Every structure is written in structure tokens, then in C-alpha cells.
């Protein structure tokens, strides 16, 4: 099932709903996200001023990145369409005394009431899970203030990404649950850049995300052949 207005796939949401209670287990199914998060957060914080910035984290899940951005002084709103994830995010933020606002709402719906309201928008590991990623980028552009910054992370669509992000990560090493990613939904950087241009977004920077499953070390690279981060300016 999918919703055109929400641009969400019910089956994809169901995968994450079922695991929401384990989101903050750094050794569980979301371990790769916990390892990647410091690199993602640093990528954002080194390119924009977060203190006092109005930040929107789209597809926030249990709040991993949202909490990091809040800790850097940002005024953070996190949105997701998985109810259990929002519950987990709210509970964890309350435990830590963090003032992150979490809403069960789609980016499309939020754009109707908060057009151009955010200085910084992040959308990490989500585009490859929605039915229409180009439309999602349009919603993100509608939410971003002129001159604001949009940060997206996703997975390239090529043989190396299939072998590394799907075959190895899901089936050989068990870093992620099997079926987490579908190869056809992965996104080439050129596609992402084209969708951005169509919405008036300028691709400022593209960086690869390197992950060593043996050591758990994550770092930026110049090669976006598997996981990559994109920095757009509105």
C-alpha cells in the first residue's frame, strides 16, 4: 500500500515499525545508523551554523540525528510516518531532557502549513524507501527557506552498492535485516542532482560515506560509490 499524498510505502513503514522498540540498541539492528550518525552530524555541523537554526529532520526514525542536532543548539523538529518510531523518539528525548518536537506527519503535508520555514533540513537514509523520491525532494525544497541548506544521504545504484549495501550488509554479515533495501529503489547521484535542479536546489557538495564492517569505523570519502551524502543549497 502507498499513499501518493504522503509519498509513503506501507510495507516499508511496517519494516521499521516492527523494529522501533530496538532503535536505541546500539548493538542491534540499527547499529550501522549509530555508527554512521557522528559522521552525518559532523558533516552537517561543519557546513551550517546550527545554534539557533530552525532544523527539520525528515524521516527522523527514533531521533538519532535529531538529538545530535538539538545538542548542537538547533531548534529541531523531527517528522516520521511510523507511529512507533515517533513514540520511541519522544520517550528518548524526554529521558535526556531534550526539547525536540516530534510529529507524525508527512513532509508533503507539513509543506502546506510550513512553506519555506526551515533553515536546515536533513533527510537521511529515507529517499530510497519512498515510492517517489523526486516528489519527496520537491516537498523538502518547499519546506526550505531561500538560501537554506538541505542534507540528504542515500545509497548509489550500481553493482558495487548491490554487493556492499545489500548482499554483504544484509545477507552475509547481517548488519541490517534482510530486505531493508531494494536495489531498484537505490538512487544514483546524477538522478538526485537532477531532481534537485528541477526544484531550484543547487548541489553544493557530494561525499561518500565509508563504513568498515570489521572495525565499525565510519568516515567521509571522495568516492560516492555506495553510501553518500549530498549538500544542497536553496
N, C-alpha and C positions, 0 to 999 in steps of 0.2 A: 504494500500500500504506500502511496506517496501523496503528498499534498502540494499542489502547484503553488498556492499562496505562501505556504510555509517553506517550500523548497526542501522538504524532508522526506526521507525514506523510512517507513515504519519498521521495516526489517533491520535497517542499520541502527535505528534508535534502540530497538529491542536488544541488540548485542550489548550495548553499553548500559542499558537499564539493568540487565541481569548481573552485571559486574560492579554496579555502583557502590555496593557496600564494601568493596575491596579497593576502592580508588586510592585511599591514602596508605595502603600497604606498600611500602617502597620496595618490598621483595616479591610482590605478587604480579598479577597480570599487567599492571600499569608501570612496572619497573622501568621500561625504556623511557616513558614520559618523565619519570622522576629524575632519570639520569640526564635527559636532554634539557630539562627545564632551566637549569642555571645558564646554559649556553644561550637558549632562546631569550631569557630575561635580560641577559647582558647585551645581546645583540640589539634589543630594543632600547635599553637604558643608555647605551653609548651613542645612540643616534637621535634621541629626542630628550627634552627636559621633562621628566616625569613629575617632579614636585609641583603639585597644584594642577596638573593636567587632567582634563576630563578624558578618561580612558574607557573604552568599551572592549570587552573580551567576548567574542562571538564563538559559540561552541565551547563554553568555559568548562564543561565537564564538572568535576568535583572541586574546581577552584585553584588548581595548582599554579598556573601562571597569574591568575587574578590576584592571589595572595602575594606573590612576589612583587607585582607592580604596585599594589597597595603599600607594601612595606617600603617601597622606594618613594612614597609620598604622593602617589597619584590618587585621584578621586575615581574609583573603579566601579563600573557596572559590569556584571557578568550575565550573559544570557545563554540559555540552552533549552532544547525541547525534550530532554529526558527528565521527567519529574523526579526520579530517584537521585539523579546527579545533582539537581538543584537542592534537594533536601540535604544531601551529604555536604555540598558546598556551604550551605548556610550554617549547618551544625559545626563544621570545622572552623569556619571564620569566627563564629561565636565563641568557641573554645579558646581561640587565640586572641580574642578581643579586637578583631579587625573589622573595620566598617566598610565591607564590600557589599554592594547591593546586588542581589541575585534575582533574576526574573525568568519565569517560564514563558518565554516569548520568542518569536522568530525575528531575525534581522529584518525581514520584509515588513512585518507588522510594526516593528519599532521605528522603521524609517518613516512611516506615516505620521508619527507623532513627534519624532525627534530628528527631523531632517537637519543635516549639517551641524549636529550638536556636539560632536566629539573631536577632540584634538588629536587623539591617537586611537587607532583601532587595531586589535590583534585578532587573528583567526588562524589558529594553529591546529594542524592535523585534522581539518574538518572538510575542506573542499572536496577531497577525494571520496567523501561519504555522502554527498548530496546529489540528487538527480540532475540538477542544472547548475554546475559551478559558475558558468558565465553570468547567470542571473543572480547568483549569490554575490559575485563581485559587484554587480550593479547595485545591490542593496547596501553593500559596505560603502560604496562610493557615495550613495545618497545620505548616509549617516555621517560621513566625514566632513568636517569644516574645510573651506577652501584653504589650501596650504597645509592641511593636516597630514599626518603620517599613517599609512596602513602597512601592517606587517602580516605576511602570510607565510605559513610553512606547509609544505605538502610533499608528495613523492613523485619523482620523474617516472615517465612511462617508456621504458626501454628494457632490453634484455638484462642488463646489469641490475636494474631495480627489481625485476622479477626474481632474479636469482638471490639477491641480497635481502630485499624487504619482504618478500613473500615466501619463497622456497626455504631459505635459510632461517629467517626470523620466526616464521610461523610453524614450519613443518620439521626442520632439522634441529634447531636449537630451542624451540619452544619459548622464545622471548615474548611472543604475542599469541593469543588464542587463534587457532586455525580459522580462516575465513574472515579475519579482521579486515583485510584489504582484497579488493578485486582488481585484477590487472587492468581491465578495460576502463576503470574509473580513475586511474592514475593520470597525472597531468604533466605534460611537457612544459618547460619554462617558456617556450615560444608561444604556446597557447595561452598561458597565464598572462604574459605580457600583452598579447593581442586583446584579450578581454579587458585588461586594464586600460589600454589606449582608447577602447571604444567608450569607456566611461570617464574619460578625461584624466586618467591617472598616469603619472609618469613613473616608470620603473627606474628607481634611483640606484639600486644595488641588488645583486643576486649572489648568494653564498651557499656553499654546500654544507651539510651537516654530516660530519664523520662520526660513526659510532663503532667502537671496538667491542664486540660481544664478549671477548675473553677477559678484558680488563675492566669493562664498564666505562671506559674513558670516552668522553664526547668532546668534539672541538669543531670549529669552523674550518672550512677548506675552500679552495678556489674551484672545486670540481662539483657541480650540482648534479652528479650522475644518478644519485639515489635520493636521499632526503635533501631538501634545500629550503632556504629562507629567502623571501623577497621583500624588499622595502620599496613601497610606492609613496609618492607624494601627490596630494590632491591639487 
